[in-house]
Amino acid sequence: MVLDAAAIARVFDREFRVTHHTALIGGASEPWYRPAGPHSTLHEVHFTRDYAASALHEAAHWCIAGARRRLLEDYGYWYCPGERTPREQLAFERVEARPQAIEWWLSAASGRGFRVSLDNLGAELAAAEARFVPQVRGALNTMLEQGSMPPRAMQLGRALVHESGAGLPQSLADCEVMLS
């Protein structure tokens, strides 16, 4: 079964709401992360509308964020709205390859297809995609070959597989079939 955004959020919450005081929440106009504080006792991972890809992408960011980063709004990272300069795009690609590799793996565990996201690109899309896809593929292959998938990503992947009935992706080839 292919999991939708609501099912992904339920699985995430089952795995992490109690142990990490974190919820995955849909309906946002833009994705963002808000640590617990006066507004809530839960850390909140917000994903865009009801998009499963956004839920998996934001969950991937949370799965690799360290304890200190999880205390900061949006993990302390910058976000550049609108079109990026070539320099900003390269910086984006450097920090996004690993989260998108984890998103790809989680997508396969959810029975879903995957497509890299470069956001905010105009005419440079084809060139950036040709450069970025191999970076994401390489990051995923390295994690799978070295057994270095982050522990929370591994936990979430196993839980998604249990829910979806998909097989747990063990190799890049297992994920390649899910590339759209």
Secondary structure, DSSP 4 states (H G I P E B T S, - for coil): ----HHHHHHHHHHHHHHHH-EEEEEEESS-EEE-SBTTBSSEEEEEETT-HHHHHHHHHHHHH--TTGGGSGGGG-----SPPPHHHHHHHHHHHHHHHHHHHHHHHHTT--B-----S-STTHHHHHHHHHHHHHHHHHHHHHHT---HHHHHHHHHHHHHH-PPPP-SHHHHHTTB-
